[in-house]
Amino acid sequence: MNWILLIIGGFFEVGFASCLGKANETTGRTSFFWMMGFLVCLAISMFLLYKSTQTLPIGTAYAVWTGIGAVGTVLVGIFVFKEPATFWRIFFLITLISSIIGLKFVSSN
């Protein structure tokens, strides 16, 4: 169950990073709403990370949480913010995904 919480927390990390990116692109009231989304996603993400570390090793949980956030944020950047999808970005993204999966398999929980 805590792995599921950790994965959901990683998705909320993608959410807060994406909201931050949108807040930087906007002004006024729109920017305020994106910042509110950032704060809500941040709070949920941190809470789920906290809950998952009650039974998972902190090193593994944090690495997986940030990895999901990093991979998801890069994908949002490519598909939503139209950032370049170069060979090396994709190569290292695949390497990061492989590392996250490897950490899951070698974890004792």
All heavy atoms as an XYZ file, in Angstrom:
848
protein
N       0.820     -1.200      0.000
C       0.000      0.000      0.000
C       0.862      1.261      0.000
O       0.525      2.238     -0.648
C      -0.931     -0.038      1.221
C      -1.817      1.153      1.331
S      -2.947      1.226     -0.067
C      -3.905      2.616      0.356
N       1.982      1.225      0.744
C       2.833      2.413      0.816
C       3.538      2.707     -0.503
O       3.859      3.858     -0.779
C       3.819      2.308      1.972
C       3.112      2.557      3.290
O       2.236      3.400      3.379
N       3.475      1.798      4.302
N       3.762      1.673     -1.321
C       4.319      1.927     -2.647
C       3.316      2.705     -3.497
O       3.694      3.588     -4.265
C       4.716      0.622     -3.336
C       6.040      0.113     -2.874
C       6.260     -0.931     -2.025
C       7.324      0.644     -3.201
N       7.609     -1.082     -1.809
C       8.296     -0.129     -2.524
C       7.760      1.696     -4.000
C       9.647      0.109     -2.629
C       9.120      1.935     -4.105
C      10.049      1.151     -3.420
N       2.040      2.382     -3.348
C       0.998      3.104     -4.092
C       0.947      4.556     -3.648
O       0.870      5.474     -4.477
C      -0.366      2.404     -3.927
C      -0.320      1.027     -4.594
C      -1.498      3.255     -4.507
C      -1.500      0.142     -4.291
N       1.003      4.787     -2.342
C       1.025      6.161     -1.823
C       2.232      6.922     -2.353
O       2.132      8.099     -2.705
C       1.040      6.163     -0.298
C      -0.206      5.654      0.408
C       0.011      5.674      1.923
C      -1.424      6.457      0.028
N       3.367      6.248     -2.411
C       4.587      6.884     -2.893
C       4.463      7.265     -4.371
O       4.851      8.369     -4.772
C       5.783      5.952     -2.685
C       7.149      6.510     -3.045
C       7.491      7.698     -2.159
C       8.198      5.422     -2.902
N       3.894      6.381     -5.168
C       3.714      6.668     -6.592
C       2.746      7.830     -6.787
O       3.003      8.745     -7.584
C       3.244      5.403     -7.335
C       4.384      4.371     -7.357
C       2.769      5.725     -8.749
C       3.970      2.982     -7.790
N       1.653      7.827     -6.044
C       0.695      8.938     -6.136
C       1.368     10.239     -5.701
O       1.180     11.292     -6.323
C      -0.570      8.639     -5.305
C      -1.326      7.458     -5.913
C      -1.473      9.873     -5.221
C      -2.438      6.919     -5.034
N       2.175     10.173     -4.638
C       2.923     11.348     -4.200
C       3.861     11.860     -5.276
O       4.020     13.067     -5.459
N       4.470     10.947     -6.024
C       5.333     11.339     -7.133
C       4.558     12.050     -8.229
O       5.043     13.026     -8.814
N       3.329     11.591     -8.471
C       2.485     12.279     -9.467
C       2.118     13.681     -9.003
O       2.062     14.620     -9.807
C       1.228     11.470     -9.763
C       1.481     10.207    -10.551
C       0.729      9.074    -10.315
C       2.469     10.145    -11.526
C       0.946      7.907    -11.026
C       2.696      8.987    -12.246
C       1.934      7.861    -11.996
N       1.870     13.835     -7.702
C       1.592     15.177     -7.194
C       2.839     16.061     -7.261
O       2.729     17.277     -7.383
C       1.013     15.132     -5.775
C      -0.465     14.938     -5.754
C      -1.022     13.689     -5.522
C      -1.315     16.005     -5.972
C      -2.390     13.506     -5.510
C      -2.690     15.844     -5.967
C      -3.229     14.587     -5.736
N       4.018     15.446     -7.199
C       5.237     16.232     -7.393
C       5.295     16.771     -8.820
O       5.677     17.919     -9.041
C       6.482     15.400     -7.087
C       7.747     16.213     -7.186
C       9.014     15.440     -6.909
O       8.949     14.218     -6.664
O      10.077     16.071     -6.959
N       4.893     15.955     -9.765
C       4.796     16.427    -11.156
C       3.802     17.584    -11.229
O       4.047     18.587    -11.906
C       4.359     15.284    -12.102
C       4.117     15.794    -13.508
C       5.384     14.161    -12.104
N       2.711     17.445    -10.489
C       1.703     18.498    -10.464
C       2.232     19.807     -9.930
O       1.998     20.871    -10.517
N       2.994     19.750     -8.819
C       3.470     21.031     -8.280
C       4.545     21.648     -9.159
O       4.600     22.864     -9.313
C       3.832     20.965     -6.796
C       5.141     20.357     -6.379
C       6.344     20.983     -6.643
C       5.158     19.194     -5.633
C       7.547     20.454     -6.205
C       6.348     18.653     -5.177
C       7.548     19.277     -5.476
N       5.360     20.836     -9.796
C       6.363     21.393    -10.704
C       5.695     22.004    -11.937
O       6.097     23.082    -12.398
C       7.360     20.315    -11.116
N       4.663     21.345    -12.441
C       3.953     21.864    -13.610
C       3.210     23.155    -13.278
O       3.203     24.096    -14.078
C       2.971     20.815    -14.131
O       3.663     19.642    -14.499
N       2.577     23.192    -12.108
C       1.891     24.420    -11.679
C       2.879     25.570    -11.541
O       2.575     26.707    -11.902
C       1.164     24.197    -10.353
S      -0.337     23.226    -10.495
N       4.053     25.279    -11.028
C       5.073     26.310    -10.895
C       5.482     26.843    -12.267
O       5.639     28.053    -12.458
C       6.284     25.758    -10.145
C       7.358     26.741     -9.734
C       6.790     27.810     -8.808
C       8.493     26.002     -9.040
N       5.620     25.940    -13.229
C       5.956     26.360    -14.592
C       4.877     27.237    -15.202
O       5.167     28.242    -15.846
N       3.616     26.871    -14.991
C       2.515     27.677    -15.520
C       2.409     29.012    -14.792
O       2.089     30.027    -15.411
C       1.187     26.919    -15.413
C       1.069     25.727    -16.332
C       1.184     26.095    -17.782
C      -0.084     26.689    -18.316
N      -0.032     26.983    -19.754
N       2.681     29.025    -13.492
C       2.628     30.277    -12.731
C       3.672     31.259    -13.261
O       3.433     32.469    -13.291
C       2.836     30.014    -11.241
N       4.814     30.752    -13.686
C       5.864     31.612    -14.230
C       5.502     32.188    -15.596
O       6.051     33.200    -16.007
C       7.185     30.853    -14.329
C       7.826     30.646    -12.983
O       7.626     31.430    -12.059
N       8.592     29.578    -12.851
N       4.586     31.523    -16.304
C       4.182     31.990    -17.631
C       3.037     32.992    -17.584
O       2.719     33.596    -18.596
C       3.727     30.805    -18.487
C       4.816     29.863    -18.888
C       4.283     28.733    -19.762
O       3.046     28.578    -19.885
O       5.108     28.003    -20.309
N       2.381     33.122    -16.449
C       1.186     33.951    -16.361
C       1.403     35.112    -15.390
O       2.425     35.185    -14.709
C      -0.017     33.112    -15.903
O       0.284     32.524    -14.632
C      -0.339     32.013    -16.895
N       0.408     35.976    -15.332
C       0.466     37.111    -14.408
C      -0.887     37.278    -13.734
O      -1.890     36.693    -14.148
C       0.812     38.422    -15.151
O      -0.182     38.655    -16.140
C       2.188     38.360    -15.791
N      -0.908     38.086    -12.698
C      -2.144     38.455    -12.033
C      -2.865     37.303    -11.378
O      -2.266     36.423    -10.769
N      -4.176     37.316    -11.529
C      -5.029     36.323    -10.879
C      -4.729     34.909    -11.370
O      -4.741     33.960    -10.596
C      -6.489     36.681    -11.117
C      -7.449     35.707    -10.492
C      -8.838     36.191    -10.650
N      -9.087     37.070     -9.509
C     -10.266     37.444     -9.110
N     -11.324     37.075     -9.787
N     -10.420     38.221     -8.061
N      -4.456     34.760    -12.652
C      -4.143     33.441    -13.203
C      -2.906     32.863    -12.546
O      -2.878     31.693    -12.168
C      -3.942     33.529    -14.727
O      -5.090     34.136    -15.308
C      -3.730     32.163    -15.336
N      -1.893     33.681    -12.380
C      -0.673     33.234    -11.716
C      -0.958     32.835    -10.267
O      -0.416     31.838     -9.772
C       0.379     34.347    -11.755
O       1.568     33.922    -11.147
N      -1.818     33.593     -9.607
C      -2.199     33.272     -8.229
C      -2.838     31.890     -8.150
O      -2.520     31.097     -7.258
C      -3.157     34.339     -7.683
C      -3.749     33.992     -6.349
C      -3.002     34.130     -5.196
C      -5.044     33.503     -6.258
C      -3.540     33.794     -3.956
C      -5.592     33.168     -5.031
C      -4.838     33.314     -3.877
N      -3.743     31.576     -9.076
C      -4.402     30.267     -9.061
C      -3.416     29.131     -9.324
O      -3.506     28.065     -8.715
C      -5.566     30.228    -10.048
C      -6.765     31.013     -9.595
C      -7.301     31.997    -10.398
C      -7.334     30.788     -8.347
C      -8.403     32.730     -9.979
C      -8.431     31.516     -7.919
C      -8.971     32.486     -8.731
N      -2.468     29.355    -10.227
C      -1.432     28.336    -10.458
C      -0.576     28.150     -9.209
O      -0.175     27.024     -8.885
C      -0.564     28.687    -11.664
C      -1.237     28.397    -12.966
C      -1.646     29.306    -13.894
C      -1.592     27.113    -13.483
N      -2.241     28.665    -14.954
C      -2.223     27.308    -14.734
C      -1.450     25.812    -13.009
C      -2.694     26.264    -15.519
C      -1.921     24.762    -13.796
C      -2.535     24.989    -15.025
N      -0.296     29.231     -8.499
C       0.481     29.118     -7.255
C      -0.312     28.379     -6.176
O       0.260     27.631     -5.388
C       0.912     30.497     -6.750
C       2.052     31.108     -7.540
S       3.523     30.050     -7.618
C       3.996     29.961     -5.914
N      -1.613     28.571     -6.150
C      -2.440     27.820     -5.204
C      -2.411     26.332     -5.539
O      -2.321     25.485     -4.656
C      -3.884     28.354     -5.194
C      -4.016     29.768     -4.653
S      -3.227     30.025     -3.043
C      -4.145     28.906     -2.031
N      -2.472     26.013     -6.830
C      -2.342     24.622     -7.255
C      -0.993     24.044     -6.862
O      -0.899     22.891     -6.428
N       0.041     24.855     -7.008
C       1.387     24.453     -6.589
C       1.405     24.097     -5.104
O       1.905     23.037     -4.716
C       2.375     25.589     -6.879
C       3.692     25.461     -6.171
C       4.666     24.586     -6.621
C       3.956     26.219     -5.034
C       5.882     24.468     -5.968
C       5.163     26.109     -4.377
C       6.127     25.230     -4.840
N       0.840     24.959     -4.274
C       0.863     24.723     -2.824
C       0.043     23.492     -2.422
O       0.462     22.715     -1.566
C       0.370     25.965     -2.081
C       1.292     27.180     -2.170
C       0.619     28.408     -1.553
C       2.628     26.897     -1.503
N      -1.110     23.303     -3.060
C      -1.938     22.129     -2.758
C      -1.209     20.851     -3.160
O      -1.117     19.888     -2.383
C      -3.308     22.241     -3.455
C      -4.077     20.922     -3.375
C      -4.133     23.365     -2.843
N      -0.676     20.822     -4.369
C       0.058     19.636     -4.836
C       1.296     19.378     -3.982
O       1.609     18.221     -3.672
C       0.460     19.790     -6.301
S      -0.902     19.653     -7.459
N       1.975     20.437     -3.590
C       3.154     20.298     -2.737
C       2.791     19.659     -1.404
O       3.447     18.708     -0.961
C       3.805     21.662     -2.510
C       5.018     21.703     -1.586
C       6.184     20.939     -2.193
C       5.405     23.144     -1.314
N       1.729     20.153     -0.783
C       1.311     19.622      0.515
C       0.903     18.148      0.408
O       1.312     17.321      1.238
C       0.163     20.454      1.078
N       0.136     17.807     -0.600
C      -0.299     16.419     -0.775
C       0.893     15.519     -1.060
O       1.025     14.432     -0.484
C      -1.356     16.317     -1.892
C      -2.642     17.023     -1.469
C      -1.637     14.860     -2.241
C      -3.648     17.191     -2.581
N       1.786     15.970     -1.924
C       2.962     15.183     -2.274
C       3.843     14.903     -1.058
O       4.271     13.768     -0.831
C       3.763     15.913     -3.353
O       4.880     15.159     -3.729
N       4.097     15.938     -0.273
C       4.931     15.765      0.922
C       4.264     14.856      1.948
O       4.924     14.028      2.574
C       5.229     17.125      1.560
C       6.136     17.988      0.760
S       7.782     17.266      0.728
C       8.577     18.370     -0.390
N       2.943     14.999      2.110
C       2.233     14.150      3.061
C       2.309     12.689      2.637
O       2.551     11.801      3.463
C       0.775     14.593      3.194
C      -0.025     13.700      4.091
C       0.136     13.760      5.465
C      -0.923     12.785      3.562
C      -0.588     12.921      6.306
C      -1.649     11.943      4.389
C      -1.485     12.009      5.765
N       2.114     12.414      1.354
C       2.178     11.031      0.878
C       3.589     10.466      0.984
O       3.757      9.282      1.298
C       1.646     10.945     -0.551
C       0.143     11.222     -0.695
C      -0.258     11.260     -2.166
C      -0.676     10.198      0.064
N       4.594     11.299      0.758
C       5.976     10.846      0.971
C       6.181     10.493      2.440
O       6.739      9.444      2.767
C       6.971     11.921      0.539
C       8.447     11.615      0.819
C       8.918     10.380      0.060
C       9.314     12.821      0.484
N       5.709     11.354      3.326
C       5.813     11.096      4.770
C       5.135      9.777      5.153
O       5.712      8.960      5.874
C       5.194     12.270      5.540
C       4.858     11.942      6.965
C       5.853     11.812      7.924
C       3.531     11.747      7.349
C       5.536     11.492      9.236
C       3.211     11.432      8.651
C       4.213     11.298      9.589
O       3.901     10.970     10.884
N       3.909      9.567      4.661
C       3.176      8.339      4.999
C       3.894      7.105      4.471
O       3.953      6.086      5.159
C       1.755      8.391      4.437
C       0.843      9.377      5.116
C       0.639      9.094      6.590
C      -0.252      7.905      6.811
N      -0.487      7.615      8.221
N       4.441      7.189      3.282
C       5.089      6.010      2.701
C       6.386      5.667      3.424
O       6.765      4.496      3.482
C       5.335      6.207      1.212
O       6.273      7.226      0.986
N       7.058      6.665      3.993
C       8.322      6.374      4.683
C       8.109      5.787      6.071
O       9.087      5.468      6.749
C       9.196      7.640      4.803
O       8.478      8.652      5.498
C       9.639      8.119      3.447
N       6.868      5.609      6.468
C       6.624      4.946      7.747
C       6.959      3.465      7.677
O       7.248      2.850      8.699
C       5.182      5.175      8.196
C       4.941      6.619      8.591
C       3.511      6.893      9.000
O       2.592      6.170      8.620
N       3.326      7.946      9.765
N       6.947      2.881      6.474
C       7.330      1.474      6.329
C       8.415      1.251      5.278
O       9.031      0.204      5.281
C       6.109      0.597      5.962
O       5.554      1.074      4.741
C       5.062      0.625      7.065
N       8.628      2.204      4.394
C       9.664      2.051      3.367
C      10.941      2.758      3.807
O      10.871      3.762      4.520
C       9.188      2.664      2.043
C       7.931      2.064      1.414
C       7.524      2.849      0.183
C       8.147      0.608      1.066
N      12.103      2.256      3.397
C      13.349      2.947      3.725
C      13.361      4.354      3.128
O      12.977      4.540      1.965
C      14.427      2.080      3.075
C      13.778      0.789      2.723
C      12.315      1.045      2.611
N      13.783      5.327      3.901
C      13.746      6.726      3.464
C      14.567      6.953      2.199
O      14.144      7.680      1.302
C      14.181      7.691      4.594
C      14.012      9.154      4.176
C      15.605      7.440      5.031
C      12.608      9.595      4.007
N      15.725      6.328      2.117
C      16.578      6.516      0.938
C      15.910      6.029     -0.333
O      15.923      6.707     -1.358
N      15.319      4.859     -0.269
C      14.626      4.306     -1.431
C      13.387      5.127     -1.761
O      13.148      5.482     -2.920
C      14.228      2.838     -1.175
O      15.404      2.085     -0.904
C      13.489      2.248     -2.357
N      12.583      5.440     -0.749
C      11.340      6.187     -0.967
C      11.632      7.553     -1.575
O      10.977      7.965     -2.537
C      10.571      6.335      0.349
N      12.610      8.247     -1.041
C      12.917      9.583     -1.549
C      13.438      9.518     -2.978
O      13.057     10.322     -3.827
C      13.934     10.286     -0.642
C      14.197     11.698     -1.064
C      13.266     12.700     -0.836
C      15.373     12.033     -1.720
C      13.491     13.993     -1.243
C      15.616     13.332     -2.129
C      14.669     14.312     -1.885
O      14.897     15.593     -2.294
N      14.291      8.539     -3.268
C      14.829      8.403     -4.623
C      13.720      8.088     -5.626
O      13.676      8.661     -6.719
C      15.902      7.318     -4.650
N      12.812      7.198     -5.256
C      11.707      6.851     -6.150
C      10.773      8.042     -6.323
O      10.360      8.367     -7.440
C      10.947      5.613     -5.623
C       9.652      5.387     -6.387
C      11.840      4.381     -5.702
N      10.450      8.734     -5.243
C       9.562      9.908     -5.279
C      10.130     10.993     -6.184
O       9.424     11.511     -7.048
C       9.372     10.401     -3.849
C       8.536     11.613     -3.659
C       7.179     11.698     -3.706
C       9.009     12.923     -3.331
N       6.783     12.982     -3.428
C       7.877     13.749     -3.200
C      10.277     13.469     -3.134
C       7.991     15.101     -2.883
C      10.375     14.810     -2.821
C       9.241     15.607     -2.694
N      11.394     11.319     -5.990
C      11.994     12.362     -6.833
C      12.162     11.888     -8.271
O      12.043     12.670     -9.207
C      13.356     12.838     -6.292
O      14.227     11.718     -6.172
C      13.212     13.533     -4.967
N      12.427     10.594     -8.442
C      12.562     10.056     -9.793
C      11.259     10.137    -10.568
O      11.245     10.539    -11.734
N      10.156      9.765     -9.914
C       8.852      9.880    -10.561
C       8.579     11.341    -10.902
O       8.110     11.662    -12.001
C       7.740      9.313     -9.658
C       7.886      7.801     -9.534
C       6.351      9.681    -10.195
C       7.011      7.182     -8.468
N       8.894     12.218     -9.970
C       8.700     13.648    -10.209
C       9.550     14.153    -11.362
O       9.079     14.920    -12.208
N      10.793     13.712    -11.418
C      11.695     14.163    -12.482
C      11.247     13.643    -13.844
O      11.164     14.406    -14.818
C      13.121     13.712    -12.184
N      10.937     12.361    -13.921
C      10.499     11.770    -15.186
C       9.192     12.417    -15.643
O       9.054     12.831    -16.806
C      10.329     10.240    -15.052
C       9.603      9.660    -16.253
C      11.681      9.567    -14.867
N       8.250     12.520    -14.730
C       6.964     13.116    -15.077
C       7.084     14.565    -15.500
O       6.436     15.004    -16.459
N       7.931     15.316    -14.814
C       8.102     16.725    -15.148
C       8.764     16.893    -16.513
O       8.387     17.776    -17.289
C       8.902     17.444    -14.053
O       8.214     17.280    -12.803
C       9.050     18.917    -14.349
N       9.730     16.040    -16.826
C      10.350     16.097    -18.158
C       9.306     15.777    -19.229
O       9.238     16.458    -20.258
C      11.553     15.131    -18.253
C      12.014     14.982    -19.696
C      12.699     15.617    -17.382
N       8.480     14.761    -18.986
C       7.454     14.410    -19.971
C       6.427     15.522    -20.133
O       6.014     15.830    -21.259
C       6.777     13.093    -19.574
C       7.656     11.851    -19.661
C       6.921     10.621    -19.133
C       8.145     11.626    -21.081
N       6.022     16.150    -19.033
C       5.114     17.294    -19.125
C       5.787     18.427    -19.890
O       5.171     19.090    -20.726
C       4.653     17.762    -17.724
C       3.970     19.121    -17.789
C       3.716     16.738    -17.109
N       7.063     18.645    -19.624
C       7.803     19.675    -20.345
C       7.822     19.422    -21.841
O       7.630     20.338    -22.645
N       8.020     18.166    -22.218
C       8.068     17.826    -23.641
C       6.689     17.942    -24.282
O       6.536     18.541    -25.349
C       8.647     16.402    -23.836
C      10.141     16.396    -23.488
C       8.416     15.905    -25.258
C      10.764     15.009    -23.410
N       5.670     17.398    -23.637
C       4.350     17.321    -24.267
C       3.476     18.562    -24.045
O       2.640     18.875    -24.882
C       3.601     16.072    -23.800
C       4.223     14.798    -24.293
C       4.816     13.918    -23.408
C       4.246     14.491    -25.650
C       5.401     12.742    -23.855
C       4.826     13.330    -26.105
C       5.409     12.443    -25.215
N       3.663     19.261    -22.938
C       2.817     20.424    -22.645
C       3.538     21.733    -22.943
O       2.991     22.623    -23.583
C       2.326     20.395    -21.175
C       1.549     21.651    -20.829
C       1.485     19.157    -20.916
N       4.788     21.834    -22.464
C       5.534     23.080    -22.619
C       6.378     23.110    -23.886
O       7.135     24.047    -24.113
C       6.409     23.336    -21.390
C       5.608     23.557    -20.132
C       5.612     22.615    -19.116
C       4.861     24.707    -19.966
C       4.881     22.809    -17.965
C       4.127     24.915    -18.819
C       4.129     23.968    -17.810
N       6.276     22.052    -24.702
C       6.965     21.975    -26.002
C       8.487     22.102    -25.893
O       9.140     22.710    -26.737
C       6.426     23.033    -26.977
C       4.930     23.006    -27.155
C       4.463     21.694    -27.721
C       2.954     21.734    -27.954
N       2.315     20.468    -27.780
N       9.055     21.507    -24.829
C      10.510     21.470    -24.698
C      11.060     20.429    -25.668
O      10.354     19.499    -26.056
C      10.894     21.130    -23.252
C      10.489     22.205    -22.259
C      10.777     21.806    -20.816
O      11.220     20.665    -20.565
O      10.531     22.639    -19.941
N      12.327     20.553    -26.055
C      12.878     19.607    -27.038
C      13.013     18.194    -26.474
O      13.331     18.004    -25.303
C      14.251     20.201    -27.367
C      14.602     21.067    -26.206
C      13.298     21.576    -25.659
N      12.749     17.214    -27.335
C      12.898     15.802    -26.970
C      14.111     15.245    -27.712
O      13.980     14.472    -28.655
C      11.639     15.029    -27.327
N      15.287     15.652    -27.275
C      16.517     15.231    -27.948
C      16.865     13.791    -27.578
O      16.345     13.229    -26.607
C      17.689     16.144    -27.545
O      17.932     15.990    -26.143
C      17.372     17.605    -27.858
N      17.757     13.217    -28.349
C      18.198     11.852    -28.083
C      18.720     11.709    -26.656
O      18.372     10.764    -25.954
C      19.293     11.438    -29.089
C      19.969     10.152    -28.703
C      19.362      8.937    -28.969
C      21.205     10.163    -28.045
C      19.976      7.743    -28.596
C      21.827      8.975    -27.672
C      21.209      7.760    -27.952
N      19.590     12.618    -26.231
C      20.209     12.494    -24.917
C      19.210     12.680    -23.780
O      19.313     12.026    -22.744
C      21.386     13.458    -24.765
C      22.547     13.005    -25.595
C      23.049     13.606    -26.703
C      23.317     11.804    -25.400
N      24.086     12.865    -27.212
C      24.280     11.756    -26.429
C      23.295     10.777    -24.478
C      25.194     10.713    -26.544
C      24.210      9.742    -24.593
C      25.151      9.723    -25.617
N      18.233     13.543    -23.944
C      17.188     13.688    -22.912
C      16.418     12.386    -22.762
O      16.158     11.931    -21.647
C      16.227     14.819    -23.269
C      16.833     16.191    -23.057
C      15.822     17.267    -23.269
N      15.132     17.474    -21.991
C      14.076     18.231    -21.842
N      13.536     18.845    -22.873
N      13.520     18.373    -20.666
N      16.043     11.786    -23.880
C      15.293     10.525    -23.839
C      16.171      9.402    -23.288
O      15.721      8.584    -22.480
C      14.744     10.162    -25.241
C      13.823     11.265    -25.760
C      14.034      8.819    -25.216
C      12.647     11.604    -24.868
N      17.428      9.360    -23.693
C      18.359      8.342    -23.200
C      18.469      8.389    -21.679
O      18.337      7.375    -20.997
C      19.740      8.533    -23.845
C      20.794      7.636    -23.273
C      20.893      6.316    -23.666
C      21.697      8.128    -22.325
C      21.868      5.482    -23.129
C      22.674      7.299    -21.778
C      22.759      5.967    -22.179
N      18.704      9.577    -21.139
C      18.856      9.693    -19.692
C      17.533      9.529    -18.962
O      17.500      9.073    -17.809
C      19.546     11.009    -19.319
C      21.006     10.982    -19.665
C      21.522     11.848    -20.617
C      21.865     10.076    -19.058
C      22.865     11.813    -20.946
C      23.221     10.037    -19.384
C      23.719     10.902    -20.332
N      16.446      9.849    -19.603
C      15.130      9.601    -19.025
C      14.892      8.099    -18.872
O      14.436      7.633    -17.820
C      14.055     10.224    -19.921
C      12.675     10.400    -19.345
C      12.707     11.339    -18.152
C      11.742     10.947    -20.398
N      15.252      7.333    -19.880
C      15.135      5.874    -19.813
C      16.064      5.316    -18.740
O      15.695      4.404    -17.988
C      15.409      5.244    -21.193
C      14.270      5.600    -22.142
C      15.578      3.734    -21.091
C      14.534      5.273    -23.593
N      17.259      5.877    -18.637
C      18.191      5.454    -17.587
C      17.603      5.712    -16.200
O      17.699      4.869    -15.307
C      19.537      6.200    -17.738
O      20.054      5.959    -19.049
C      20.544      5.747    -16.704
N      16.980      6.870    -16.025
C      16.362      7.214    -14.747
C      15.208      6.273    -14.431
O      15.084      5.784    -13.296
C      15.888      8.670    -14.769
C      15.282      9.226    -13.493
C      16.236      9.079    -12.319
C      14.926     10.683    -13.699
N      14.370      5.976    -15.411
C      13.253      5.051    -15.201
C      13.779      3.666    -14.816
O      13.257      3.034    -13.893
C      12.371      4.973    -16.462
C      11.650      6.303    -16.676
C      11.364      3.828    -16.357
C      10.990      6.432    -18.037
N      14.827      3.218    -15.476
C      15.432      1.918    -15.150
C      15.956      1.905    -13.723
O      15.812      0.902    -12.998
C      16.569      1.599    -16.114
O      16.098      1.566    -17.432
N      16.535      3.001    -13.296
C      17.054      3.091    -11.924
C      15.927      3.056    -10.896
O      16.052      2.419     -9.844
C      17.867      4.370    -11.753
O      18.974      4.361    -12.616
N      14.834      3.728    -11.173
C      13.689      3.712    -10.262
C      13.130      2.300    -10.131
O      12.875      1.825     -9.021
C      12.583      4.678    -10.761
C      13.067      6.125    -10.687
C      11.304      4.510     -9.948
C      12.175      7.102    -11.434
N      12.980      1.621    -11.253
C      12.484      0.242    -11.220
C      13.461     -0.652    -10.466
O      13.056     -1.492     -9.656
C      12.241     -0.274    -12.653
C      11.070      0.491    -13.286
C      11.971     -1.778    -12.661
C      10.910      0.270    -14.776
N      14.758     -0.455    -10.684
C      15.768     -1.234     -9.969
C      15.696     -1.022     -8.466
O      15.787     -1.980     -7.688
N      15.508      0.210     -8.025
C      15.379      0.475     -6.588
C      14.166     -0.229     -6.000
O      14.212     -0.737     -4.880
C      15.290      1.980     -6.327
C      16.596      2.739     -6.360
C      16.334      4.238     -6.288
C      17.483      2.306     -5.205
N      13.083     -0.260     -6.735
C      11.885     -0.952     -6.254
C      12.167     -2.444     -6.058
O      11.795     -3.032     -5.062
C      10.740     -0.728     -7.256
C       9.559     -1.676     -7.133
C       8.803     -1.541     -5.830
C       7.551     -2.392     -5.823
N       7.583     -3.513     -4.946
N      12.878     -3.051     -7.016
C      13.119     -4.475     -6.941
C      14.137     -4.867     -5.872
O      14.053     -5.964     -5.323
C      13.552     -5.031     -8.301
C      12.403     -5.187     -9.239
C      12.366     -4.492    -10.432
C      11.334     -6.026     -8.931
C      11.315     -4.637    -11.316
C      10.263     -6.170     -9.800
C      10.252     -5.466    -10.995
N      15.083     -3.995     -5.561
C      16.077     -4.372     -4.541
C      15.677     -3.919     -3.147
O      16.369     -4.224     -2.179
C      17.481     -3.825     -4.888
C      17.965     -4.391     -6.214
C      17.518     -2.317     -4.896
N      14.556     -3.210     -3.026
C      14.097     -2.768     -1.721
C      13.549     -3.969     -0.954
O      12.904     -4.850     -1.511
C      12.998     -1.706     -1.872
O      12.481     -1.353     -0.626
N      13.781     -3.980      0.338
C      13.335     -5.099      1.166
C      11.841     -5.045      1.448
O      11.276     -6.033      1.901
C      14.101     -5.099      2.492
O      13.862     -3.887      3.180
N      11.189     -3.924      1.211
C       9.742     -3.831      1.505
C       8.942     -3.889      0.241
O       9.082     -3.391     -0.721
C       9.427     -2.533      2.246
C      10.037     -2.542      3.615
O      10.740     -3.451      3.978
N       9.781     -1.508      4.358
